[in-house]
Amino acid sequence: MGEIEREAKRRRRLGALQQAILGTMFIVGAFAVQRIAPEVLRSLKRDRKFARQFGYSVRSKLTQLQKEGLVSFEERKGIRYARITPAGRNALIIRGNLLAQKKREPRRWDGRWRVVIFDIPERRRAIRDELRRMMRSFGFYRLQDSAWVYPYDSEDVIALAKAELKLGSSVLYMIVEHIENDRQLKEEFLLR
């Protein structure tokens, strides 16, 4: 397995871990990081290396989620708790909708491309980068930095992203009948 494949696999695994952590926190409300993690790790004693890696992954992912404003920490009676923030709830809902949309893709392509273009100023670079991450995670193909294409209906997902990121008219959703030289796009999406 090459370096690129290993890195891609690691990123997918960490993304799944982040989703699992956020999802658990959303359902349970809050959990004791210092109480639950050791119990999980104790049950994994058979494979000490995996247990260390798992514990490290959870702690580092929680720290990353805190930096992104999706999780906050509080301490009660000497126990450290992680709590999902309103921004974390919204992010989880959007990601859940992205997954649901992906599962609803039709078996046959209708021959139309869904194109999303945006013009977000440099002063809002973080939001622009977040939108690009969302587009990539949903499966859009990047035509240019601010032009992305997808073969199936994704209007609901784009509307949710626009609302979450407060983008309004900075993002345009188009349905296009034909894109010049679209052979590469068809190959990318495995279309006929």
N, C-alpha and C positions, 0 to 999 in steps of 0.2 A: 504494500500500500504506500503510495507516494505521500510526500509532505502535505500537498494541497488537500488530498483526500482525508488525511488524518486531521488537519485543521478544520475542515468542513464538518467532519464527524464530531469533533470536540465542540464546535459551536452549536450544532444541532442538539447535542446532549445537554449543554448548558442552557440552551433555550428551553428545552423540555423541563429541566430542573426549575428554571425560573417560573414557568407556567404552573408547575406542580406546587411550588411554594405559594405563589399568589392565589391559586385555586383553593388550596387548603385553608389559607388565611381568610379567604372570602367566605368559605362555607363555615368554618369553625368560628370565625370572628377574630380571635387572637390565640396564640399558643406560646407556651413557655419554651423558648429556644434552648435554654440551658437544661431544662428537664427532659424534653422530648428527645433532643439530639443524642444525649448519652444513652438513653434506652435503646434507640435504634442502633447506635454503634455497638452496644453490648451484644445485641442479637446478631451482629455481624462479626463476632470475634473469630469465627472460623477463617475468615479472610482479612487479616489485619491490614494489609496494604489497601484493599478496597475500602475498609472502614475508615482509614485515615483520609483517603482521597474523598470519600463521600462527605465526611465531616467538614473537611476543608472546603469542598464545593458548596455545601449548604451555607457555611459562614461567609464565604466570599460572595456568593450570589445574594445573600441578605444584605451585605454591605453595599453591593452594587445597586440593589433595589432601593436602599435608603438614599444613596446619592442621587438616584433618579427621581426621588420624591414619591415612590410608590409604597414604601413601607416606613414606619417610624418605630423607634424603640422607646420603651418605658420600663422603669424598674419599680417593682412593688415587692416589699418584704424581702429584698435581697435577690429576687428572681427577675431576670431580664426577659421581657416580653416583646414580641414583634407584633405590630398591628398594621393592617392594611389601611392606607390613606384613601380619601375620596378619589384622588388621582389614580391610585392603584386599582380601585374598583372600576373606574372608567376604562382604564387600559385593559383590564381583564375582560370587560364586556365587549370592547371593540375586538380584541383578539379572538374571543369566543365567536363573535359574529363573522369574523374572517374565516374561521374554521368551518362554521355552519354553511357559509356561502360556498366554500370550496367543495363541501360534500354535495351541494345541490347542483353542481355543474351538470348540464345536459350531456347525454351521450353523443349527440350530433351537434356539430358546429353550424350555426345559422349563416355563416359566410360574412359576418360583420365583425369588425374590430372595435373594441372599446378602447379609446385613447384618452388618457388623462394628461393634461398639460398644466403647468403652474408657473407662476411668476411671484416668488416670495423674496422680498428684499433681504440684503445681506444682514441688516440689523436683527432679522428673525431667523438667522442661520440654523439655530438649534431646532426650530420647528420644521424648517425645510429638510434638515437631515432626518428628523423623526418621520416625516412623511415619506421620504425615500426608503427608510427602513421598513415602514409599513407596506409600501408598494412591493418591495422585494420579498417580504415575508408572505404576502398574499400570492405571489407568483407572477406579477407583472414583469414584462420584459422592457428593459431600458433602451429606448430608441436614441435618446439624448438625455443629458442630465435632468432636464425638466419636461421630458415627454416619455410617457410609459404606455405600453399597449398590452391588452389582454383579450382573448377571443370570446369570453363569455360575459353575460350580464353581471356587472359589479357596481351598479349605480347605488344600491343601498349601502354597500361598504364604503364607497367614496363619500357619500353623504354623511355617514357616521364619522369618518375621519375628518371631514371638513368641520363638522360640529365640534368634535373633541379638540381639535387643534385651533379652532376659531379662525378659519381661513376664509370663509365666505367666497367672494368672487375672485380670489387669487388662484383658485383651482377650477379648471373647466373639464367637464366630462363630455366626451363626444362619441357618437356611434358613426363609424366610418365604413363605407361600402368597399373601398379598395385602397390599399397602400401599395405604392410603387415598389417593385422588387420584394414582394412579401414571401418569397420562397423560404428564406432563412427563418422568418417568423413561424411559418407553417411547420418547419422542421423542429423548431424550438418547442412548440406546443403539441407536436405529434399529430398534426391535422392533415387531412387529405386535400 
